């Protein structure tokens, strides 16, 4: 409820953006095991629109890390996040 609804601006990164909002508004704890999974198949949006990630992901990360109210403990992950994002887009 505190994170709000999915943002309809995004086509393929909407889940990621939603979880990034959750991380800003809620207390998170590290768990060394999988707590959720998703599957891909030839008709899944992540496969069919995979090039859309190259458009949306840099925009999402730029918006997220440029927010001046972003807490320092999250801002500390910016460099590693951007490196991982660039690798994924490549």
HTML snippet that shows the backbone in 3Dmol.js (N, CA, C, O; Angstrom):
<script src="https://3Dmol.org/build/3Dmol-min.js"></script>
<div id="view" style="width:600px;height:400px;position:relative"></div>
<script>
const pdb = `
ATOM      1  N   UNK A   1       0.821  -1.191   0.000  1.00  0.00           N
ATOM      2  CA  UNK A   1       0.000   0.000   0.000  1.00  0.00           C
ATOM      3  C   UNK A   1       0.870   1.261   0.000  1.00  0.00           C
ATOM      4  O   UNK A   1       0.562   2.223  -0.704  1.00  0.00           O
ATOM      5  N   UNK A   2       1.957   1.262   0.787  1.00  0.00           N
ATOM      6  CA  UNK A   2       2.816   2.452   0.863  1.00  0.00           C
ATOM      7  C   UNK A   2       3.550   2.709  -0.449  1.00  0.00           C
ATOM      8  O   UNK A   2       3.893   3.853  -0.748  1.00  0.00           O
ATOM      9  N   UNK A   3       3.795   1.672  -1.229  1.00  0.00           N
ATOM     10  CA  UNK A   3       4.527   1.833  -2.490  1.00  0.00           C
ATOM     11  C   UNK A   3       3.624   2.315  -3.614  1.00  0.00           C
ATOM     12  O   UNK A   3       4.118   2.856  -4.603  1.00  0.00           O
ATOM     13  N   UNK A   4       2.336   2.136  -3.492  1.00  0.00           N
ATOM     14  CA  UNK A   4       1.418   2.575  -4.538  1.00  0.00           C
ATOM     15  C   UNK A   4       1.245   1.534  -5.631  1.00  0.00           C
ATOM     16  O   UNK A   4       1.710   0.401  -5.510  1.00  0.00           O
ATOM     17  N   UNK A   5       0.577   1.933  -6.689  1.00  0.00           N
ATOM     18  CA  UNK A   5       0.271   1.029  -7.800  1.00  0.00           C
ATOM     19  C   UNK A   5       1.431   0.936  -8.782  1.00  0.00           C
ATOM     20  O   UNK A   5       2.384   1.711  -8.713  1.00  0.00           O
ATOM     21  N   UNK A   6       1.335  -0.020  -9.693  1.00  0.00           N
ATOM     22  CA  UNK A   6       2.309  -0.107 -10.780  1.00  0.00           C
ATOM     23  C   UNK A   6       2.212   1.152 -11.633  1.00  0.00           C
ATOM     24  O   UNK A   6       1.127   1.706 -11.814  1.00  0.00           O
ATOM     25  N   UNK A   7       3.343   1.596 -12.152  1.00  0.00           N
ATOM     26  CA  UNK A   7       3.409   2.804 -12.962  1.00  0.00           C
ATOM     27  C   UNK A   7       3.217   2.420 -14.429  1.00  0.00           C
ATOM     28  O   UNK A   7       4.066   1.747 -15.014  1.00  0.00           O
ATOM     29  N   UNK A   8       2.108   2.845 -15.017  1.00  0.00           N
ATOM     30  CA  UNK A   8       1.744   2.454 -16.381  1.00  0.00           C
ATOM     31  C   UNK A   8       2.649   3.059 -17.448  1.00  0.00           C
ATOM     32  O   UNK A   8       2.538   2.704 -18.621  1.00  0.00           O
ATOM     33  N   UNK A   9       3.550   3.976 -17.057  1.00  0.00           N
ATOM     34  CA  UNK A   9       4.495   4.524 -18.044  1.00  0.00           C
ATOM     35  C   UNK A   9       5.427   3.454 -18.582  1.00  0.00           C
ATOM     36  O   UNK A   9       5.873   3.527 -19.727  1.00  0.00           O
ATOM     37  N   UNK A  10       5.717   2.475 -17.767  1.00  0.00           N
ATOM     38  CA  UNK A  10       6.709   1.460 -18.120  1.00  0.00           C
ATOM     39  C   UNK A  10       6.054   0.249 -18.760  1.00  0.00           C
ATOM     40  O   UNK A  10       4.994  -0.200 -18.325  1.00  0.00           O
ATOM     41  N   UNK A  11       6.688  -0.270 -19.786  1.00  0.00           N
ATOM     42  CA  UNK A  11       6.192  -1.460 -20.469  1.00  0.00           C
ATOM     43  C   UNK A  11       6.855  -2.731 -19.948  1.00  0.00           C
ATOM     44  O   UNK A  11       6.178  -3.729 -19.703  1.00  0.00           O
ATOM     45  N   UNK A  12       8.180  -2.699 -19.778  1.00  0.00           N
ATOM     46  CA  UNK A  12       8.887  -3.915 -19.380  1.00  0.00           C
ATOM     47  C   UNK A  12       9.583  -3.814 -18.027  1.00  0.00           C
ATOM     48  O   UNK A  12       9.893  -4.847 -17.432  1.00  0.00           O
ATOM     49  N   UNK A  13       9.838  -2.627 -17.527  1.00  0.00           N
ATOM     50  CA  UNK A  13      10.540  -2.487 -16.252  1.00  0.00           C
ATOM     51  C   UNK A  13       9.596  -2.152 -15.097  1.00  0.00           C
ATOM     52  O   UNK A  13      10.048  -1.749 -14.025  1.00  0.00           O
ATOM     53  N   UNK A  14       8.300  -2.316 -15.308  1.00  0.00           N
ATOM     54  CA  UNK A  14       7.352  -1.913 -14.279  1.00  0.00           C
ATOM     55  C   UNK A  14       7.526  -2.683 -12.977  1.00  0.00           C
ATOM     56  O   UNK A  14       7.354  -2.105 -11.904  1.00  0.00           O
ATOM     57  N   UNK A  15       7.859  -3.955 -13.037  1.00  0.00           N
ATOM     58  CA  UNK A  15       8.089  -4.718 -11.802  1.00  0.00           C
ATOM     59  C   UNK A  15       9.315  -4.187 -11.071  1.00  0.00           C
ATOM     60  O   UNK A  15       9.292  -3.987  -9.857  1.00  0.00           O
ATOM     61  N   UNK A  16      10.381  -3.963 -11.825  1.00  0.00           N
ATOM     62  CA  UNK A  16      11.621  -3.459 -11.230  1.00  0.00           C
ATOM     63  C   UNK A  16      11.390  -2.092 -10.585  1.00  0.00           C
ATOM     64  O   UNK A  16      11.843  -1.845  -9.467  1.00  0.00           O
ATOM     65  N   UNK A  17      10.693  -1.214 -11.284  1.00  0.00           N
ATOM     66  CA  UNK A  17      10.408   0.119 -10.746  1.00  0.00           C
ATOM     67  C   UNK A  17       9.581   0.003  -9.472  1.00  0.00           C
ATOM     68  O   UNK A  17       9.816   0.735  -8.510  1.00  0.00           O
ATOM     69  N   UNK A  18       8.621  -0.907  -9.459  1.00  0.00           N
ATOM     70  CA  UNK A  18       7.779  -1.113  -8.288  1.00  0.00           C
ATOM     71  C   UNK A  18       8.614  -1.577  -7.092  1.00  0.00           C
ATOM     72  O   UNK A  18       8.442  -1.073  -5.982  1.00  0.00           O
ATOM     73  N   UNK A  19       9.510  -2.529  -7.313  1.00  0.00           N
ATOM     74  CA  UNK A  19      10.351  -3.022  -6.217  1.00  0.00           C
ATOM     75  C   UNK A  19      11.351  -1.964  -5.761  1.00  0.00           C
ATOM     76  O   UNK A  19      11.725  -1.940  -4.588  1.00  0.00           O
ATOM     77  N   UNK A  20      11.788  -1.092  -6.663  1.00  0.00           N
ATOM     78  CA  UNK A  20      12.670   0.003  -6.273  1.00  0.00           C
ATOM     79  C   UNK A  20      11.915   0.983  -5.368  1.00  0.00           C
ATOM     80  O   UNK A  20      12.490   1.521  -4.422  1.00  0.00           O
ATOM     81  N   UNK A  21      10.639   1.212  -5.655  1.00  0.00           N
ATOM     82  CA  UNK A  21       9.823   2.067  -4.789  1.00  0.00           C
ATOM     83  C   UNK A  21       9.618   1.422  -3.426  1.00  0.00           C
ATOM     84  O   UNK A  21       9.657   2.096  -2.396  1.00  0.00           O
ATOM     85  N   UNK A  22       9.400   0.121  -3.431  1.00  0.00           N
ATOM     86  CA  UNK A  22       9.255  -0.596  -2.152  1.00  0.00           C
ATOM     87  C   UNK A  22      10.524  -0.431  -1.324  1.00  0.00           C
ATOM     88  O   UNK A  22      10.452  -0.192  -0.118  1.00  0.00           O
ATOM     89  N   UNK A  23      11.685  -0.556  -1.966  1.00  0.00           N
ATOM     90  CA  UNK A  23      12.958  -0.427  -1.248  1.00  0.00           C
ATOM     91  C   UNK A  23      13.117   0.948  -0.613  1.00  0.00           C
ATOM     92  O   UNK A  23      13.759   1.077   0.430  1.00  0.00           O
ATOM     93  N   UNK A  24      12.548   1.964  -1.222  1.00  0.00           N
ATOM     94  CA  UNK A  24      12.634   3.323  -0.676  1.00  0.00           C
ATOM     95  C   UNK A  24      11.681   3.532   0.486  1.00  0.00           C
ATOM     96  O   UNK A  24      11.973   4.323   1.383  1.00  0.00           O
ATOM     97  N   UNK A  25      10.563   2.852   0.491  1.00  0.00           N
ATOM     98  CA  UNK A  25       9.512   3.152   1.462  1.00  0.00           C
ATOM     99  C   UNK A  25       9.381   2.137   2.599  1.00  0.00           C
ATOM    100  O   UNK A  25       8.706   2.399   3.594  1.00  0.00           O
ATOM    101  N   UNK A  26      10.015   0.999   2.451  1.00  0.00           N
ATOM    102  CA  UNK A  26       9.836  -0.068   3.434  1.00  0.00           C
ATOM    103  C   UNK A  26      11.188  -0.580   3.917  1.00  0.00           C
ATOM    104  O   UNK A  26      12.206  -0.402   3.249  1.00  0.00           O
ATOM    105  N   UNK A  27      11.184  -1.197   5.050  1.00  0.00           N
ATOM    106  CA  UNK A  27      12.395  -1.807   5.586  1.00  0.00           C
ATOM    107  C   UNK A  27      12.579  -3.165   4.913  1.00  0.00           C
ATOM    108  O   UNK A  27      11.669  -3.993   4.907  1.00  0.00           O
ATOM    109  N   UNK A  28      13.757  -3.383   4.350  1.00  0.00           N
ATOM    110  CA  UNK A  28      14.056  -4.641   3.682  1.00  0.00           C
ATOM    111  C   UNK A  28      15.090  -5.416   4.480  1.00  0.00           C
ATOM    112  O   UNK A  28      15.913  -4.836   5.189  1.00  0.00           O
ATOM    113  N   UNK A  29      15.034  -6.720   4.354  1.00  0.00           N
ATOM    114  CA  UNK A  29      16.023  -7.581   4.979  1.00  0.00           C
ATOM    115  C   UNK A  29      16.581  -8.528   3.938  1.00  0.00           C
ATOM    116  O   UNK A  29      15.848  -9.020   3.080  1.00  0.00           O
ATOM    117  N   UNK A  30      17.868  -8.781   4.010  1.00  0.00           N
ATOM    118  CA  UNK A  30      18.520  -9.716   3.101  1.00  0.00           C
ATOM    119  C   UNK A  30      18.152 -11.141   3.481  1.00  0.00           C
ATOM    120  O   UNK A  30      18.183 -11.510   4.654  1.00  0.00           O
ATOM    121  N   UNK A  31      17.806 -11.930   2.484  1.00  0.00           N
ATOM    122  CA  UNK A  31      17.552 -13.361   2.656  1.00  0.00           C
ATOM    123  C   UNK A  31      18.438 -14.094   1.651  1.00  0.00           C
ATOM    124  O   UNK A  31      18.369 -13.801   0.457  1.00  0.00           O
ATOM    125  N   UNK A  32      19.252 -15.021   2.089  1.00  0.00           N
ATOM    126  CA  UNK A  32      20.196 -15.674   1.171  1.00  0.00           C
ATOM    127  C   UNK A  32      19.570 -16.795   0.325  1.00  0.00           C
ATOM    128  O   UNK A  32      20.270 -17.711  -0.106  1.00  0.00           O
ATOM    129  N   UNK A  33      18.280 -16.722   0.094  1.00  0.00           N
ATOM    130  CA  UNK A  33      17.604 -17.708  -0.739  1.00  0.00           C
ATOM    131  C   UNK A  33      16.562 -16.993  -1.599  1.00  0.00           C
ATOM    132  O   UNK A  33      16.196 -15.847  -1.337  1.00  0.00           O
ATOM    133  N   UNK A  34      16.105 -17.683  -2.607  1.00  0.00           N
ATOM    134  CA  UNK A  34      15.093 -17.103  -3.503  1.00  0.00           C
ATOM    135  C   UNK A  34      13.766 -16.986  -2.759  1.00  0.00           C
ATOM    136  O   UNK A  34      13.315 -17.931  -2.112  1.00  0.00           O
ATOM    137  N   UNK A  35      13.160 -15.827  -2.862  1.00  0.00           N
ATOM    138  CA  UNK A  35      11.846 -15.628  -2.236  1.00  0.00           C
ATOM    139  C   UNK A  35      10.758 -15.493  -3.291  1.00  0.00           C
ATOM    140  O   UNK A  35       9.575 -15.395  -2.967  1.00  0.00           O
ATOM    141  N   UNK A  36      11.159 -15.489  -4.530  1.00  0.00           N
ATOM    142  CA  UNK A  36      10.200 -15.399  -5.627  1.00  0.00           C
ATOM    143  C   UNK A  36      10.895 -15.734  -6.932  1.00  0.00           C
ATOM    144  O   UNK A  36      12.110 -15.579  -7.061  1.00  0.00           O
ATOM    145  N   UNK A  37      10.137 -16.182  -7.871  1.00  0.00           N
ATOM    146  CA  UNK A  37      10.672 -16.551  -9.172  1.00  0.00           C
ATOM    147  C   UNK A  37       9.738 -16.047 -10.260  1.00  0.00           C
ATOM    148  O   UNK A  37       8.570 -15.756 -10.003  1.00  0.00           O
ATOM    149  N   UNK A  38      10.257 -15.947 -11.470  1.00  0.00           N
ATOM    150  CA  UNK A  38       9.401 -15.695 -12.611  1.00  0.00           C
ATOM    151  C   UNK A  38       9.908 -16.544 -13.752  1.00  0.00           C
ATOM    152  O   UNK A  38      11.074 -16.938 -13.770  1.00  0.00           O
ATOM    153  N   UNK A  39       9.062 -16.819 -14.678  1.00  0.00           N
ATOM    154  CA  UNK A  39       9.474 -17.656 -15.799  1.00  0.00           C
ATOM    155  C   UNK A  39       9.344 -16.870 -17.090  1.00  0.00           C
ATOM    156  O   UNK A  39       8.501 -15.982 -17.218  1.00  0.00           O
ATOM    157  N   UNK A  40      10.178 -17.208 -18.024  1.00  0.00           N
ATOM    158  CA  UNK A  40      10.065 -16.609 -19.348  1.00  0.00           C
ATOM    159  C   UNK A  40       9.710 -17.713 -20.331  1.00  0.00           C
ATOM    160  O   UNK A  40      10.036 -18.881 -20.122  1.00  0.00           O
ATOM    161  N   UNK A  41       9.050 -17.331 -21.384  1.00  0.00           N
ATOM    162  CA  UNK A  41       8.687 -18.243 -22.456  1.00  0.00           C
ATOM    163  C   UNK A  41       8.643 -17.411 -23.724  1.00  0.00           C
ATOM    164  O   UNK A  41       8.665 -16.183 -23.643  1.00  0.00           O
ATOM    165  N   UNK A  42       8.581 -18.025 -24.876  1.00  0.00           N
ATOM    166  CA  UNK A  42       8.669 -17.267 -26.129  1.00  0.00           C
ATOM    167  C   UNK A  42       7.649 -16.138 -26.274  1.00  0.00           C
ATOM    168  O   UNK A  42       7.904 -15.177 -27.000  1.00  0.00           O
ATOM    169  N   UNK A  43       6.507 -16.232 -25.606  1.00  0.00           N
ATOM    170  CA  UNK A  43       5.480 -15.192 -25.720  1.00  0.00           C
ATOM    171  C   UNK A  43       5.480 -14.201 -24.559  1.00  0.00           C
ATOM    172  O   UNK A  43       4.641 -13.300 -24.521  1.00  0.00           O
ATOM    173  N   UNK A  44       6.408 -14.352 -23.610  1.00  0.00           N
ATOM    174  CA  UNK A  44       6.424 -13.429 -22.475  1.00  0.00           C
ATOM    175  C   UNK A  44       6.891 -12.051 -22.909  1.00  0.00           C
ATOM    176  O   UNK A  44       7.689 -11.912 -23.836  1.00  0.00           O
ATOM    177  N   UNK A  45       6.386 -11.042 -22.231  1.00  0.00           N
ATOM    178  CA  UNK A  45       6.726  -9.660 -22.576  1.00  0.00           C
ATOM    179  C   UNK A  45       8.236  -9.423 -22.497  1.00  0.00           C
ATOM    180  O   UNK A  45       8.792  -8.691 -23.315  1.00  0.00           O
ATOM    181  N   UNK A  46       8.894 -10.035 -21.524  1.00  0.00           N
ATOM    182  CA  UNK A  46      10.334  -9.848 -21.369  1.00  0.00           C
ATOM    183  C   UNK A  46      11.116 -10.387 -22.557  1.00  0.00           C
ATOM    184  O   UNK A  46      12.210  -9.904 -22.850  1.00  0.00           O
ATOM    185  N   UNK A  47      10.573 -11.375 -23.237  1.00  0.00           N
ATOM    186  CA  UNK A  47      11.234 -11.945 -24.417  1.00  0.00           C
ATOM    187  C   UNK A  47      10.819 -11.190 -25.675  1.00  0.00           C
ATOM    188  O   UNK A  47      11.667 -10.768 -26.461  1.00  0.00           O
ATOM    189  N   UNK A  48       9.529 -11.024 -25.857  1.00  0.00           N
ATOM    190  CA  UNK A  48       9.007 -10.385 -27.068  1.00  0.00           C
ATOM    191  C   UNK A  48       9.489  -8.941 -27.181  1.00  0.00           C
ATOM    192  O   UNK A  48       9.789  -8.470 -28.278  1.00  0.00           O
ATOM    193  N   UNK A  49       9.563  -8.241 -26.058  1.00  0.00           N
ATOM    194  CA  UNK A  49       9.947  -6.827 -26.075  1.00  0.00           C
ATOM    195  C   UNK A  49      11.317  -6.605 -25.431  1.00  0.00           C
ATOM    196  O   UNK A  49      11.542  -5.579 -24.790  1.00  0.00           O
ATOM    197  N   UNK A  50      12.232  -7.564 -25.599  1.00  0.00           N
ATOM    198  CA  UNK A  50      13.490  -7.453 -24.876  1.00  0.00           C
ATOM    199  C   UNK A  50      14.309  -6.219 -25.252  1.00  0.00           C
ATOM    200  O   UNK A  50      15.052  -5.712 -24.412  1.00  0.00           O
ATOM    201  N   UNK A  51      14.202  -5.726 -26.463  1.00  0.00           N
ATOM    202  CA  UNK A  51      14.935  -4.511 -26.829  1.00  0.00           C
ATOM    203  C   UNK A  51      14.360  -3.268 -26.142  1.00  0.00           C
ATOM    204  O   UNK A  51      15.044  -2.249 -26.035  1.00  0.00           O
ATOM    205  N   UNK A  52      13.133  -3.344 -25.686  1.00  0.00           N
ATOM    206  CA  UNK A  52      12.523  -2.234 -24.951  1.00  0.00           C
ATOM    207  C   UNK A  52      13.265  -1.984 -23.641  1.00  0.00           C
ATOM    208  O   UNK A  52      13.266  -0.865 -23.129  1.00  0.00           O
ATOM    209  N   UNK A  53      13.901  -3.035 -23.092  1.00  0.00           N
ATOM    210  CA  UNK A  53      14.696  -2.879 -21.868  1.00  0.00           C
ATOM    211  C   UNK A  53      15.807  -1.851 -22.075  1.00  0.00           C
ATOM    212  O   UNK A  53      16.116  -1.076 -21.170  1.00  0.00           O
ATOM    213  N   UNK A  54      16.403  -1.847 -23.263  1.00  0.00           N
ATOM    214  CA  UNK A  54      17.513  -0.934 -23.564  1.00  0.00           C
ATOM    215  C   UNK A  54      17.032   0.514 -23.523  1.00  0.00           C
ATOM    216  O   UNK A  54      17.811   1.407 -23.190  1.00  0.00           O
ATOM    217  N   UNK A  55      15.778   0.760 -23.850  1.00  0.00           N
ATOM    218  CA  UNK A  55      15.207   2.108 -23.770  1.00  0.00           C
ATOM    219  C   UNK A  55      14.793   2.469 -22.351  1.00  0.00           C
ATOM    220  O   UNK A  55      15.088   3.561 -21.864  1.00  0.00           O
ATOM    221  N   UNK A  56      14.112   1.550 -21.701  1.00  0.00           N
ATOM    222  CA  UNK A  56      13.484   1.866 -20.418  1.00  0.00           C
ATOM    223  C   UNK A  56      14.428   1.808 -19.223  1.00  0.00           C
ATOM    224  O   UNK A  56      14.330   2.641 -18.322  1.00  0.00           O
ATOM    225  N   UNK A  57      15.327   0.852 -19.203  1.00  0.00           N
ATOM    226  CA  UNK A  57      16.154   0.660 -18.013  1.00  0.00           C
ATOM    227  C   UNK A  57      17.055   1.855 -17.712  1.00  0.00           C
ATOM    228  O   UNK A  57      17.086   2.296 -16.563  1.00  0.00           O
ATOM    229  N   UNK A  58      17.793   2.405 -18.686  1.00  0.00           N
ATOM    230  CA  UNK A  58      18.599   3.594 -18.368  1.00  0.00           C
ATOM    231  C   UNK A  58      17.738   4.775 -17.901  1.00  0.00           C
ATOM    232  O   UNK A  58      18.141   5.523 -17.010  1.00  0.00           O
ATOM    233  N   UNK A  59      16.574   4.938 -18.493  1.00  0.00           N
ATOM    234  CA  UNK A  59      15.680   6.024 -18.086  1.00  0.00           C
ATOM    235  C   UNK A  59      15.210   5.824 -16.641  1.00  0.00           C
ATOM    236  O   UNK A  59      15.183   6.769 -15.853  1.00  0.00           O
ATOM    237  N   UNK A  60      14.845   4.600 -16.309  1.00  0.00           N
ATOM    238  CA  UNK A  60      14.408   4.293 -14.948  1.00  0.00           C
ATOM    239  C   UNK A  60      15.518   4.558 -13.941  1.00  0.00           C
ATOM    240  O   UNK A  60      15.282   5.203 -12.919  1.00  0.00           O
ATOM    241  N   UNK A  61      16.722   4.071 -14.214  1.00  0.00           N
ATOM    242  CA  UNK A  61      17.831   4.246 -13.272  1.00  0.00           C
ATOM    243  C   UNK A  61      18.225   5.709 -13.159  1.00  0.00           C
ATOM    244  O   UNK A  61      18.545   6.175 -12.065  1.00  0.00           O
ATOM    245  N   UNK A  62      18.209   6.436 -14.257  1.00  0.00           N
ATOM    246  CA  UNK A  62      18.524   7.856 -14.227  1.00  0.00           C
ATOM    247  C   UNK A  62      17.528   8.598 -13.348  1.00  0.00           C
ATOM    248  O   UNK A  62      17.915   9.423 -12.521  1.00  0.00           O
ATOM    249  N   UNK A  63      16.269   8.308 -13.527  1.00  0.00           N
ATOM    250  CA  UNK A  63      15.211   8.938 -12.724  1.00  0.00           C
ATOM    251  C   UNK A  63      15.356   8.582 -11.254  1.00  0.00           C
ATOM    252  O   UNK A  63      15.236   9.446 -10.386  1.00  0.00           O
ATOM    253  N   UNK A  64      15.612   7.327 -10.979  1.00  0.00           N
ATOM    254  CA  UNK A  64      15.703   6.844  -9.603  1.00  0.00           C
ATOM    255  C   UNK A  64      16.875   7.492  -8.867  1.00  0.00           C
ATOM    256  O   UNK A  64      16.699   8.020  -7.769  1.00  0.00           O
ATOM    257  N   UNK A  65      18.078   7.456  -9.465  1.00  0.00           N
ATOM    258  CA  UNK A  65      19.266   7.936  -8.775  1.00  0.00           C
ATOM    259  C   UNK A  65      19.414   9.460  -8.818  1.00  0.00           C
ATOM    260  O   UNK A  65      20.246  10.007  -8.094  1.00  0.00           O
ATOM    261  N   UNK A  66      18.641  10.149  -9.633  1.00  0.00           N
ATOM    262  CA  UNK A  66      18.713  11.614  -9.654  1.00  0.00           C
ATOM    263  C   UNK A  66      17.784  12.254  -8.631  1.00  0.00           C
ATOM    264  O   UNK A  66      17.803  13.472  -8.455  1.00  0.00           O
ATOM    265  N   UNK A  67      16.983  11.458  -7.967  1.00  0.00           N
ATOM    266  CA  UNK A  67      16.066  11.982  -6.956  1.00  0.00           C
ATOM    267  C   UNK A  67      16.864  12.468  -5.740  1.00  0.00           C
ATOM    268  O   UNK A  67      17.518  11.662  -5.078  1.00  0.00           O
ATOM    269  N   UNK A  68      16.820  13.770  -5.435  1.00  0.00           N
ATOM    270  CA  UNK A  68      17.605  14.293  -4.317  1.00  0.00           C
ATOM    271  C   UNK A  68      17.179  13.746  -2.950  1.00  0.00           C
ATOM    272  O   UNK A  68      17.941  13.830  -1.986  1.00  0.00           O
ATOM    273  N   UNK A  69      15.984  13.195  -2.862  1.00  0.00           N
ATOM    274  CA  UNK A  69      15.529  12.656  -1.576  1.00  0.00           C
ATOM    275  C   UNK A  69      15.914  11.189  -1.381  1.00  0.00           C
ATOM    276  O   UNK A  69      15.537  10.578  -0.382  1.00  0.00           O
ATOM    277  N   UNK A  70      16.658  10.625  -2.325  1.00  0.00           N
ATOM    278  CA  UNK A  70      17.074   9.228  -2.217  1.00  0.00           C
ATOM    279  C   UNK A  70      17.992   9.068  -1.004  1.00  0.00           C
ATOM    280  O   UNK A  70      18.989   9.780  -0.891  1.00  0.00           O
ATOM    281  N   UNK A  71      17.675   8.156  -0.110  1.00  0.00           N
ATOM    282  CA  UNK A  71      18.514   7.970   1.083  1.00  0.00           C
ATOM    283  C   UNK A  71      19.941   7.553   0.720  1.00  0.00           C
ATOM    284  O   UNK A  71      20.168   6.840  -0.258  1.00  0.00           O
ATOM    285  N   UNK A  72      20.882   8.008   1.521  1.00  0.00           N
ATOM    286  CA  UNK A  72      22.304   7.735   1.276  1.00  0.00           C
ATOM    287  C   UNK A  72      22.596   6.241   1.214  1.00  0.00           C
ATOM    288  O   UNK A  72      23.435   5.814   0.421  1.00  0.00           O
ATOM    289  N   UNK A  73      21.928   5.446   2.028  1.00  0.00           N
ATOM    290  CA  UNK A  73      22.203   4.004   2.036  1.00  0.00           C
ATOM    291  C   UNK A  73      21.791   3.347   0.721  1.00  0.00           C
ATOM    292  O   UNK A  73      22.354   2.318   0.347  1.00  0.00           O
ATOM    293  N   UNK A  74      20.829   3.916   0.021  1.00  0.00           N
ATOM    294  CA  UNK A  74      20.458   3.409  -1.304  1.00  0.00           C
ATOM    295  C   UNK A  74      21.349   4.026  -2.366  1.00  0.00           C
ATOM    296  O   UNK A  74      21.762   3.341  -3.302  1.00  0.00           O
ATOM    297  N   UNK A  75      21.648   5.298  -2.235  1.00  0.00           N
ATOM    298  CA  UNK A  75      22.520   5.977  -3.197  1.00  0.00           C
ATOM    299  C   UNK A  75      23.889   5.291  -3.265  1.00  0.00           C
ATOM    300  O   UNK A  75      24.552   5.339  -4.301  1.00  0.00           O
ATOM    301  N   UNK A  76      24.309   4.665  -2.192  1.00  0.00           N
ATOM    302  CA  UNK A  76      25.578   3.942  -2.164  1.00  0.00           C
ATOM    303  C   UNK A  76      25.639   2.790  -3.154  1.00  0.00           C
ATOM    304  O   UNK A  76      26.727   2.308  -3.469  1.00  0.00           O
ATOM    305  N   UNK A  77      24.501   2.343  -3.647  1.00  0.00           N
ATOM    306  CA  UNK A  77      24.458   1.249  -4.616  1.00  0.00           C
ATOM    307  C   UNK A  77      24.433   1.746  -6.062  1.00  0.00           C
ATOM    308  O   UNK A  77      24.350   0.937  -6.986  1.00  0.00           O
ATOM    309  N   UNK A  78      24.502   3.050  -6.270  1.00  0.00           N
ATOM    310  CA  UNK A  78      24.351   3.609  -7.620  1.00  0.00           C
ATOM    311  C   UNK A  78      25.385   3.053  -8.604  1.00  0.00           C
ATOM    312  O   UNK A  78      25.015   2.568  -9.673  1.00  0.00           O
ATOM    313  N   UNK A  79      26.651   3.118  -8.263  1.00  0.00           N
ATOM    314  CA  UNK A  79      27.694   2.681  -9.198  1.00  0.00           C
ATOM    315  C   UNK A  79      27.507   1.221  -9.605  1.00  0.00           C
ATOM    316  O   UNK A  79      27.504   0.903 -10.794  1.00  0.00           O
ATOM    317  N   UNK A  80      27.352   0.342  -8.630  1.00  0.00           N
ATOM    318  CA  UNK A  80      27.174  -1.085  -8.938  1.00  0.00           C
ATOM    319  C   UNK A  80      25.891  -1.320  -9.723  1.00  0.00           C
ATOM    320  O   UNK A  80      25.854  -2.170 -10.612  1.00  0.00           O
ATOM    321  N   UNK A  81      24.845  -0.576  -9.404  1.00  0.00           N
ATOM    322  CA  UNK A  81      23.575  -0.721 -10.119  1.00  0.00           C
ATOM    323  C   UNK A  81      23.707  -0.297 -11.576  1.00  0.00           C
ATOM    324  O   UNK A  81      23.191  -0.962 -12.474  1.00  0.00           O
ATOM    325  N   UNK A  82      24.403   0.818 -11.804  1.00  0.00           N
ATOM    326  CA  UNK A  82      24.577   1.300 -13.177  1.00  0.00           C
ATOM    327  C   UNK A  82      25.456   0.362 -13.992  1.00  0.00           C
ATOM    328  O   UNK A  82      25.207   0.159 -15.180  1.00  0.00           O
ATOM    329  N   UNK A  83      26.473  -0.208 -13.375  1.00  0.00           N
ATOM    330  CA  UNK A  83      27.324  -1.179 -14.072  1.00  0.00           C
ATOM    331  C   UNK A  83      26.506  -2.404 -14.467  1.00  0.00           C
ATOM    332  O   UNK A  83      26.603  -2.876 -15.599  1.00  0.00           O
ATOM    333  N   UNK A  84      25.704  -2.917 -13.543  1.00  0.00           N
ATOM    334  CA  UNK A  84      24.863  -4.082 -13.839  1.00  0.00           C
ATOM    335  C   UNK A  84      23.839  -3.750 -14.914  1.00  0.00           C
ATOM    336  O   UNK A  84      23.554  -4.578 -15.779  1.00  0.00           O
ATOM    337  N   UNK A  85      23.287  -2.549 -14.865  1.00  0.00           N
ATOM    338  CA  UNK A  85      22.307  -2.116 -15.866  1.00  0.00           C
ATOM    339  C   UNK A  85      22.953  -2.028 -17.243  1.00  0.00           C
ATOM    340  O   UNK A  85      22.368  -2.484 -18.225  1.00  0.00           O
ATOM    341  N   UNK A  86      24.136  -1.458 -17.331  1.00  0.00           N
ATOM    342  CA  UNK A  86      24.843  -1.363 -18.609  1.00  0.00           C
ATOM    343  C   UNK A  86      25.155  -2.749 -19.178  1.00  0.00           C
ATOM    344  O   UNK A  86      25.028  -2.984 -20.379  1.00  0.00           O
ATOM    345  N   UNK A  87      25.556  -3.639 -18.314  1.00  0.00           N
ATOM    346  CA  UNK A  87      25.860  -5.019 -18.739  1.00  0.00           C
ATOM    347  C   UNK A  87      24.603  -5.694 -19.288  1.00  0.00           C
ATOM    348  O   UNK A  87      24.655  -6.361 -20.321  1.00  0.00           O
ATOM    349  N   UNK A  88      23.492  -5.522 -18.608  1.00  0.00           N
ATOM    350  CA  UNK A  88      22.231  -6.105 -19.060  1.00  0.00           C
ATOM    351  C   UNK A  88      21.805  -5.523 -20.416  1.00  0.00           C
ATOM    352  O   UNK A  88      21.356  -6.255 -21.298  1.00  0.00           O
ATOM    353  N   UNK A  89      21.948  -4.222 -20.570  1.00  0.00           N
ATOM    354  CA  UNK A  89      21.559  -3.579 -21.824  1.00  0.00           C
ATOM    355  C   UNK A  89      22.479  -3.963 -22.976  1.00  0.00           C
ATOM    356  O   UNK A  89      22.044  -4.031 -24.126  1.00  0.00           O
ATOM    357  N   UNK A  90      23.740  -4.211 -22.672  1.00  0.00           N
ATOM    358  CA  UNK A  90      24.686  -4.601 -23.734  1.00  0.00           C
ATOM    359  C   UNK A  90      24.316  -5.958 -24.283  1.00  0.00           C
ATOM    360  O   UNK A  90      24.987  -6.464 -25.183  1.00  0.00           O
TER     361      UNK A  90
END
`;
const viewer = $3Dmol.createViewer("view");
viewer.addModel(pdb, "pdb");
viewer.setStyle({}, {cartoon: {color: "spectrum"}});
viewer.zoomTo();
viewer.render();
</script>
